[in-house]
Amino acid sequence: MFRRQRSDDRIPRSYATTSDVVPGPFAVYPNRHPMAAAQHAQTYEEQRQRLQARLQVMGQAEELFVAKVFAVQRPDGGAHTYTTWTEGVKTLLPPADVVLLVEQPAQPDAKPSMTWVRWDVTAHACAEDCWKIMPDFQPPRLLTVGWPTPEQLESLKSRKLR
């Protein structure tokens, strides 16, 4: 399923949704049934393994990272899924409820900066600038084609999850 979202500057943005999780307040973790989160993660894990095997055969395993979906059950009883998107790494990104943005450190011995952001917030801020939908993938995946601009990153950090 795909949704259209309008950004603050009225540019239409398209992005793949994850399931029945409805966009919500930026500081609140999305919520889905724990079994639905586990099934979502399992479906993408099976696809990830197939894609990695295909990339290995084609000799492209080092050129493209196939991101994983993780299912998390929170202490409050709710659940959500998340995926990781790392700056500078060309990635096949699976839709998930939350994105962990990993910024490369300025100094080689420094730790990377990590920001948890809802998927709908990330898509609203930079989807068409940062990724493109890969229509031949079922379930859907997105190819990262850029990293959020400093302004977009600032906006995402101001709307991060706790």
PATORTOR-980494 format. One record per residue (C-alpha): residue number from 1; x, y, z. Coordinates in Angstrom, 1 decimal. Example, Ala and Ser with C-alpha at 12.3 -4.5 7.8 and 13.67 -1.06 7.14 Angstrom:
PATORTOR-980494
<site num="1" xx="12.3" yy="-4.5" zz="7.8"/>
<site num="2" xx="13.7" yy="-1.1" zz="7.1"/>
END
This chain:
PATORTOR-980494
<site num="1" xx="0.0" yy="0.0" zz="0.0"/>
<site num="2" xx="1.3" yy="3.5" zz="-0.8"/>
<site num="3" xx="0.2" yy="6.8" zz="0.7"/>
<site num="4" xx="0.7" yy="10.3" zz="-0.5"/>
<site num="5" xx="1.7" yy="12.9" zz="2.1"/>
<site num="6" xx="2.2" yy="16.6" zz="1.8"/>
<site num="7" xx="5.2" yy="18.1" zz="3.3"/>
<site num="8" xx="5.3" yy="21.5" zz="5.0"/>
<site num="9" xx="6.2" yy="23.1" zz="1.7"/>
<site num="10" xx="3.3" yy="21.4" zz="-0.1"/>
<site num="11" xx="5.5" yy="19.0" zz="-2.2"/>
<site num="12" xx="3.7" yy="15.7" zz="-2.5"/>
<site num="13" xx="5.7" yy="12.7" zz="-1.1"/>
<site num="14" xx="5.0" yy="9.1" zz="-1.8"/>
<site num="15" xx="6.2" yy="6.3" zz="0.5"/>
<site num="16" xx="5.4" yy="2.7" zz="1.3"/>
<site num="17" xx="3.5" yy="2.1" zz="4.5"/>
<site num="18" xx="4.2" yy="-0.7" zz="6.8"/>
<site num="19" xx="0.8" yy="-2.2" zz="7.5"/>
<site num="20" xx="-2.1" yy="-1.0" zz="9.6"/>
<site num="21" xx="0.0" yy="1.5" zz="11.7"/>
<site num="22" xx="-1.5" yy="4.9" zz="11.4"/>
<site num="23" xx="0.6" yy="8.0" zz="11.3"/>
<site num="24" xx="0.7" yy="9.6" zz="14.7"/>
<site num="25" xx="2.4" yy="12.0" zz="17.1"/>
<site num="26" xx="6.1" yy="12.2" zz="16.3"/>
<site num="27" xx="7.3" yy="11.5" zz="19.8"/>
<site num="28" xx="5.1" yy="8.4" zz="20.3"/>
<site num="29" xx="6.2" yy="5.0" zz="19.2"/>
<site num="30" xx="3.8" yy="3.4" zz="16.7"/>
<site num="31" xx="1.9" yy="0.5" zz="18.0"/>
<site num="32" xx="0.9" yy="-2.8" zz="16.5"/>
<site num="33" xx="0.0" yy="-6.2" zz="17.8"/>
<site num="34" xx="3.2" yy="-8.2" zz="18.8"/>
<site num="35" xx="2.3" yy="-11.0" zz="16.4"/>
<site num="36" xx="1.9" yy="-8.6" zz="13.5"/>
<site num="37" xx="5.3" yy="-7.0" zz="14.3"/>
<site num="38" xx="6.9" yy="-10.5" zz="14.4"/>
<site num="39" xx="5.2" yy="-11.5" zz="11.1"/>
<site num="40" xx="6.3" yy="-8.3" zz="9.4"/>
<site num="41" xx="9.9" yy="-8.8" zz="10.5"/>
<site num="42" xx="9.8" yy="-12.5" zz="9.4"/>
<site num="43" xx="8.5" yy="-11.7" zz="5.9"/>
<site num="44" xx="11.2" yy="-9.2" zz="5.4"/>
<site num="45" xx="13.9" yy="-11.5" zz="6.8"/>
<site num="46" xx="13.0" yy="-14.2" zz="4.3"/>
<site num="47" xx="13.2" yy="-11.7" zz="1.5"/>
<site num="48" xx="16.5" yy="-10.2" zz="2.8"/>
<site num="49" xx="18.1" yy="-13.7" zz="2.8"/>
<site num="50" xx="17.0" yy="-14.2" zz="-0.8"/>
<site num="51" xx="18.2" yy="-10.8" zz="-1.9"/>
<site num="52" xx="21.6" yy="-11.2" zz="-0.2"/>
<site num="53" xx="22.1" yy="-14.6" zz="-1.9"/>
<site num="54" xx="21.3" yy="-13.0" zz="-5.3"/>
<site num="55" xx="23.7" yy="-10.1" zz="-4.7"/>
<site num="56" xx="26.4" yy="-12.5" zz="-3.7"/>
<site num="57" xx="26.0" yy="-14.5" zz="-6.9"/>
<site num="58" xx="26.1" yy="-11.3" zz="-8.9"/>
<site num="59" xx="29.2" yy="-10.1" zz="-7.1"/>
<site num="60" xx="27.4" yy="-7.1" zz="-5.7"/>
<site num="61" xx="27.1" yy="-8.0" zz="-2.0"/>
<site num="62" xx="29.6" yy="-5.3" zz="-1.0"/>
<site num="63" xx="27.9" yy="-2.6" zz="-3.1"/>
<site num="64" xx="24.4" yy="-2.7" zz="-1.6"/>
<site num="65" xx="23.2" yy="-3.4" zz="1.9"/>
<site num="66" xx="19.9" yy="-5.2" zz="2.4"/>
<site num="67" xx="18.5" yy="-3.8" zz="5.6"/>
<site num="68" xx="16.8" yy="-6.0" zz="8.2"/>
<site num="69" xx="13.5" yy="-5.4" zz="10.0"/>
<site num="70" xx="13.5" yy="-6.0" zz="13.8"/>
<site num="71" xx="10.4" yy="-6.6" zz="15.8"/>
<site num="72" xx="10.3" yy="-5.1" zz="19.3"/>
<site num="73" xx="7.9" yy="-5.8" zz="22.1"/>
<site num="74" xx="7.9" yy="-2.9" zz="24.6"/>
<site num="75" xx="7.5" yy="-3.1" zz="28.4"/>
<site num="76" xx="4.1" yy="-1.3" zz="28.0"/>
<site num="77" xx="2.8" yy="-4.4" zz="26.0"/>
<site num="78" xx="2.9" yy="-2.6" zz="22.6"/>
<site num="79" xx="5.1" yy="-3.6" zz="19.7"/>
<site num="80" xx="6.7" yy="-2.0" zz="16.7"/>
<site num="81" xx="9.2" yy="-2.8" zz="14.0"/>
<site num="82" xx="12.3" yy="-0.8" zz="13.1"/>
<site num="83" xx="15.0" yy="-0.8" zz="10.5"/>
<site num="84" xx="18.4" yy="0.9" zz="10.3"/>
<site num="85" xx="19.6" yy="3.4" zz="7.7"/>
<site num="86" xx="23.2" yy="4.4" zz="7.9"/>
<site num="87" xx="24.7" yy="7.5" zz="6.3"/>
<site num="88" xx="26.9" yy="6.7" zz="3.3"/>
<site num="89" xx="25.6" yy="3.2" zz="2.8"/>
<site num="90" xx="23.6" yy="2.4" zz="-0.3"/>
<site num="91" xx="20.7" yy="0.4" zz="1.2"/>
<site num="92" xx="17.6" yy="-1.5" zz="0.2"/>
<site num="93" xx="15.4" yy="-0.2" zz="2.9"/>
<site num="94" xx="12.4" yy="-2.1" zz="4.1"/>
<site num="95" xx="9.4" yy="-0.1" zz="5.4"/>
<site num="96" xx="9.1" yy="-0.4" zz="9.1"/>
<site num="97" xx="7.4" yy="1.6" zz="11.9"/>
<site num="98" xx="10.6" yy="3.3" zz="13.0"/>
<site num="99" xx="13.9" yy="4.2" zz="11.4"/>
<site num="100" xx="17.1" yy="4.3" zz="13.3"/>
<site num="101" xx="19.2" yy="7.0" zz="11.5"/>
<site num="102" xx="22.9" yy="6.3" zz="12.0"/>
<site num="103" xx="25.2" yy="9.3" zz="11.2"/>
<site num="104" xx="28.8" yy="8.7" zz="10.4"/>
<site num="105" xx="31.1" yy="10.4" zz="13.0"/>
<site num="106" xx="33.3" yy="13.3" zz="12.0"/>
<site num="107" xx="36.3" yy="11.6" zz="13.8"/>
<site num="108" xx="37.3" yy="8.0" zz="13.0"/>
<site num="109" xx="37.4" yy="7.0" zz="16.6"/>
<site num="110" xx="34.2" yy="8.7" zz="17.6"/>
<site num="111" xx="30.8" yy="6.9" zz="18.1"/>
<site num="112" xx="28.1" yy="7.4" zz="15.4"/>
<site num="113" xx="25.1" yy="9.6" zz="16.3"/>
<site num="114" xx="21.9" yy="7.6" zz="16.3"/>
<site num="115" xx="18.4" yy="9.0" zz="16.1"/>
<site num="116" xx="15.1" yy="7.0" zz="16.4"/>
<site num="117" xx="12.4" yy="8.5" zz="14.1"/>
<site num="118" xx="8.9" yy="7.2" zz="13.1"/>
<site num="119" xx="8.8" yy="6.0" zz="9.5"/>
<site num="120" xx="5.9" yy="8.4" zz="8.7"/>
<site num="121" xx="7.9" yy="11.3" zz="10.0"/>
<site num="122" xx="11.0" yy="10.3" zz="8.0"/>
<site num="123" xx="9.0" yy="9.9" zz="4.9"/>
<site num="124" xx="7.3" yy="13.2" zz="5.4"/>
<site num="125" xx="10.7" yy="15.0" zz="5.7"/>
<site num="126" xx="12.7" yy="13.4" zz="2.9"/>
<site num="127" xx="11.3" yy="10.4" zz="1.1"/>
<site num="128" xx="11.5" yy="11.6" zz="-2.5"/>
<site num="129" xx="14.8" yy="13.2" zz="-1.9"/>
<site num="130" xx="16.4" yy="10.2" zz="-0.2"/>
<site num="131" xx="14.9" yy="7.1" zz="-1.6"/>
<site num="132" xx="13.0" yy="5.6" zz="-4.5"/>
<site num="133" xx="10.5" yy="2.9" zz="-4.5"/>
<site num="134" xx="11.6" yy="-0.4" zz="-6.1"/>
<site num="135" xx="8.3" yy="-1.5" zz="-7.7"/>
<site num="136" xx="9.5" yy="-5.1" zz="-8.5"/>
<site num="137" xx="10.1" yy="-6.0" zz="-4.9"/>
<site num="138" xx="7.4" yy="-7.9" zz="-3.0"/>
<site num="139" xx="7.2" yy="-7.0" zz="-0.2"/>
<site num="140" xx="8.2" yy="-3.5" zz="-1.2"/>
<site num="141" xx="11.6" yy="-2.0" zz="-0.6"/>
<site num="142" xx="13.2" yy="1.3" zz="-1.2"/>
<site num="143" xx="16.6" yy="2.1" zz="-2.6"/>
<site num="144" xx="18.4" yy="4.9" zz="-0.7"/>
<site num="145" xx="19.7" yy="7.5" zz="-3.2"/>
<site num="146" xx="20.8" yy="10.1" zz="-0.7"/>
<site num="147" xx="21.0" yy="11.1" zz="2.9"/>
<site num="148" xx="18.8" yy="13.8" zz="4.5"/>
<site num="149" xx="20.1" yy="17.3" zz="4.0"/>
<site num="150" xx="21.3" yy="19.1" zz="7.1"/>
<site num="151" xx="18.0" yy="20.9" zz="7.2"/>
<site num="152" xx="16.0" yy="17.7" zz="6.9"/>
<site num="153" xx="18.2" yy="16.0" zz="9.5"/>
<site num="154" xx="17.7" yy="18.9" zz="11.9"/>
<site num="155" xx="13.9" yy="18.5" zz="11.3"/>
<site num="156" xx="14.1" yy="14.8" zz="11.9"/>
<site num="157" xx="16.1" yy="15.2" zz="15.1"/>
<site num="158" xx="13.6" yy="17.8" zz="16.4"/>
<site num="159" xx="10.9" yy="15.1" zz="16.0"/>
<site num="160" xx="12.7" yy="12.1" zz="17.3"/>
<site num="161" xx="11.3" yy="9.4" zz="19.4"/>
<site num="162" xx="12.3" yy="9.3" zz="23.1"/>
END
